[in-house]
């Protein structure tokens, strides 16, 4: 499936705070290199008080890296979502390497599964 790379270092405001994706990384894996992104979220305007977290978004296994561009100059890669049996191992490797709290895995349906 085609995956449009998100803009890096661009703050996105939300009702209770903001988030930003700061880096793009690739992790070696037996089923093929894994494309993932590192970001953070901050809740500085929430009624329940301030907070935040670091997270990773796993797009999937790279089939073809940055093979095309969108009309607004974003990269497109061809990826295969990570099989659920690999979630725990990949999540552990990313959390250890990056120091994030959450790892979000993109599914074929386009939603995410979160590992803590």
C-alpha positions as CSV (number, residue, x, y, z in Angstrom):
1,X,0.0,0.0,0.0
2,X,1.1,3.6,-0.6
3,X,2.1,5.7,2.4
4,X,2.5,9.4,2.3
5,X,5.3,10.6,4.6
6,X,4.2,13.2,7.2
7,X,5.8,16.6,7.4
8,X,8.6,16.7,9.9
9,X,9.1,19.4,12.5
10,X,5.7,21.0,11.9
11,X,3.6,21.7,14.9
12,X,0.0,20.6,14.7
13,X,-2.4,22.3,17.1
14,X,-5.2,20.4,18.7
15,X,-7.9,21.4,21.2
16,X,-5.9,20.6,24.3
17,X,-2.3,21.0,23.0
18,X,-0.1,20.1,20.1
19,X,1.9,17.4,18.5
20,X,4.9,17.2,16.2
21,X,6.6,14.4,14.3
22,X,10.4,15.1,14.5
23,X,12.2,12.2,12.8
24,X,11.9,9.5,10.2
25,X,13.8,6.3,10.9
26,X,14.3,2.7,9.5
27,X,14.8,-0.4,11.6
28,X,16.4,-3.6,10.2
29,X,14.1,-6.6,10.6
30,X,14.0,-10.2,9.3
31,X,10.7,-9.5,7.4
32,X,12.2,-6.4,5.8
33,X,13.2,-2.9,6.9
34,X,10.6,-1.1,9.1
35,X,9.7,2.5,8.4
36,X,8.8,4.5,11.5
37,X,8.5,8.1,12.7
38,X,9.2,9.6,16.1
39,X,7.1,12.4,17.6
40,X,5.8,14.0,20.8
41,X,2.5,15.3,22.1
42,X,2.0,18.0,24.7
43,X,-1.3,18.8,26.5
44,X,-0.8,22.3,27.8
45,X,-4.4,23.5,27.4
46,X,-6.3,20.5,28.9
47,X,-8.8,21.0,31.7
48,X,-7.1,18.1,33.6
49,X,-3.7,19.7,33.6
50,X,-0.5,19.6,31.5
51,X,1.2,16.4,30.3
52,X,2.9,14.9,27.3
53,X,4.4,11.8,25.8
54,X,6.9,10.6,23.2
55,X,5.6,8.1,20.6
56,X,6.5,6.2,17.4
57,X,4.3,5.6,14.4
58,X,5.2,2.4,12.5
59,X,4.2,2.7,8.9
60,X,5.3,-0.8,8.0
61,X,7.8,-2.9,6.1
62,X,9.4,-0.9,3.2
63,X,8.7,-2.3,-0.2
64,X,9.9,0.7,-2.2
65,X,11.3,3.8,-0.3
66,X,10.3,7.3,-1.5
67,X,9.5,6.1,-5.0
68,X,7.2,9.0,-5.9
69,X,6.2,12.5,-4.8
70,X,2.7,14.0,-4.2
71,X,1.8,17.3,-6.0
72,X,2.6,19.1,-2.8
73,X,6.1,17.6,-2.6
74,X,5.6,14.9,0.1
75,X,7.4,11.6,-0.4
76,X,5.4,8.4,-1.0
77,X,6.7,4.9,-0.1
78,X,5.2,1.5,-0.8
79,X,4.9,-0.4,2.5
80,X,3.4,-3.6,3.8
81,X,1.8,-3.3,7.3
82,X,3.7,-5.2,10.0
83,X,2.1,-8.5,10.9
84,X,0.6,-8.5,14.4
85,X,2.9,-11.3,15.5
86,X,5.9,-8.8,15.2
87,X,4.3,-6.0,17.2
88,X,5.8,-6.9,20.6
89,X,9.3,-7.4,19.3
90,X,9.4,-4.3,17.1
91,X,7.7,-2.2,19.8
92,X,10.3,-3.3,22.3
93,X,13.2,-2.5,19.9
94,X,11.8,1.0,19.1
95,X,11.0,1.8,22.8
96,X,14.5,0.8,23.8
97,X,16.2,2.7,21.0
98,X,14.1,5.9,21.1
99,X,12.9,6.1,24.7
100,X,9.2,6.6,23.7
101,X,6.2,5.5,25.7
102,X,3.9,4.4,22.9
103,X,4.4,2.6,19.5
104,X,1.5,2.9,17.0
105,X,1.2,0.4,14.2
106,X,-0.6,1.3,11.0
107,X,-3.0,-1.5,9.8
108,X,-4.2,-2.3,6.3
109,X,-7.6,-0.7,7.2
110,X,-5.8,2.6,8.0
111,X,-6.3,2.6,11.7
112,X,-3.7,2.2,14.4
113,X,-2.9,-0.4,17.1
114,X,-1.1,1.0,20.1
115,X,1.5,-0.9,22.1
116,X,2.6,0.5,25.5
